[in-house]
Amino acid sequence: MSRDVSILHQMTSITPNKMADNDMSFRQRAVIEFLFKEEIPATEIHQRLQRAYGSVCVGASSVRRWVKHFKDWKTSIQNQPRSVRPRTASTERNKERVDEIIQDDRRLTVLSTFTKLVQE
């Protein structure tokens, strides 16, 4: 791994394979945009992408989503930034309650712990 890629990896924790995947997806979005402007239907666009990219082809649902994106007159082929907020409800009270539930019965499964936590 080159020094620049190593530094980038440390800064962003994106592996070289992940960068290649992102680049491949970006290229395929550009192809989707081009074929959309040629008025090619989403199913045919996906078939062409499969022939061209094989196993690394984006899924049919992604093609449909991007075609809809372009139909809505959106021109960017960049992914929209995502919220940096975690998808958890991790609060001090929840952590304390989970600890209490586990202390009461250490043989509980994750699902049963979650169920007990939600029922309160």
Buried (B, 14 or more C-beta within 10 A) or exposed (E): EEEEEEEBBEEEEEEEEEBEEEEBBEEBBEBBBEBBEEEBEBEEBBBBBBEEBEEEBBEBEBBBEBBEBBEEEEEEBEEEEEEEEEEEEEEEEEEEBBEEBEEEEEEBEEEEBEEBBEEE
